[in-house]
Amino acid sequence: MTAIEGILKDIQMPRMVRIRQHFPRPVVEDVAAEVRKELSRPEILSTMKPGMRIAITAGSRGVANIAVIIREIASVCKEQGAHPFVIPAMGSHGGATAEGQLEILTGYNVTEAFVGCPVVASMEVKQIGTFEDDGDPIYIDKNAAEADGIIVVGRVKPHTLFHGPVESGICKMMAIGLAKQIGAAECHKMGPYKLGERVQKYGYGILKNANILFGLATIENAFDETAKIKSLTREEIPTLEPELLKYAKENMATIKFDECELLIVDEVGKNISGDGMDPNVAGRWVVNNITEGLNSLRCVILDIADESHGNGNGIGFADMTTERAYNKFDRDKTYPNGLTSQILDLARIPPVFKNDKLAIQAALRTCFGLLDTTKARIIRIKNTMEVGEIEVSETLLDVVKADPTLEILSEPYEFPFDENGNLF
């Protein structure tokens, strides 16, 4: 027995209960048909002309049905006689390399074979303008800049670092995604507290200076299903995207508890959130001017999602983690994000423990004032995208029973550790 195991061996845990959180569930039943319906608007369809080379953006997030959405856009472009191609629009993600960004898209099945058009990955940018107020340059992907038109595809949702009229979505996809690493760094250079206004400034600067044909916004419900698809003309983007953000906030997932001693997150990843896990759900924020959401005294992150390709952004939210997560952490995939955004907190490595059990015991052992760890209020989620069904300690059952949107699915049970001390 190691010294760590000796200190933690007597730390007991409460029993857990599986529950269901009920959320509104609007859903698009036929995604392909809905994309085509939105693109059939005359003011949208008329922008795709015969002979045009059209760039279609694809981001780094695990957006529901993204391959089907891109495929249908490309198909409509070809039907209009245009020549579409897909570009990764993900700032510095994928290790800030063309190969890394292409690998991410391949993982989402955004491939030439599936979407029916070339996928062209490059980190090269082209300056398309300059801001009049400060002289700062405006960059976008060189292939997009040299195309005859650009279609911006983005999921609209609350951002992880700021709140404002526009957050994650079409505007951010232009300001940071389409701008690649160099442009993303320009947008981030004033730090996180200025990021909201700069996303809007750079997004609209690109809208003014680039040949943006239109935007296609998607919104997901609390179960990561496509809830709404909306096309926006370039003129509509500034006025309609804020309305779509309101709809997204009304239908987003949350953890329906105010506080707990311990939040356990099975996995973080860039496919889940730009921050690895979404603080709008988990309540852990890099910035100190937002405090909404779950208040947890300790947080344990058990793993990095395979789909994140070693990008461990978000592990810095944890107070403890595991060797399993640590061994997946790839600095070359992770640090470019922090160096670009100037926010390195998300990539900080917390104390690393041999297995899940020791990490959880360590978290309980260090909860200030918790004299009886079997009374700890614990919440366990798979990740911040999947919180329809979660686990809570039986010490939270009174809260569950008092909320009609929460449903008990099981009897209390002990933490299910395997022979290696890991949860399953």
Buried (B, 14 or more C-beta within 10 A) or exposed (E): EEEBBEEBEEBEBBBBBBBBBEBEEBEBEEBBEBBBEBBEEEEBBEBBBEEBBBBBBBBBBBBBBBBBBBBBBBBBBBEBEBBBBBBBBBBBBBBBBBEBBBBBBBBBBBBBEBBBBEBBBBBEBBBBBEBEEEEBBBBBBBBBBEBBBBBBBBBBBBBBBBBBBBBBBBBBBBBBBBBBBBBBBBBBBEEBEBBBEBBBBBBBBBBEBBBBBBBBBBBBBBBBBBBBBBBBBBEBBBEBBBEBBEBBBEBBBBBBBEEBBBBBBBBBBBBBBBBBBBBBBBBBBBBEEBEEBBEBBBBBBBBBBEBBBBBBBBBBBBBBBBBBBBEBBBEEBBBBBBBBBEBBEBBEEBEBBBBBBBBBBBBBBEBEEBEEBBEBBBBBBBBBBBBBBBBBBBBBBEBBEEBEEBEBEEEEEEBEBEEEBBBE
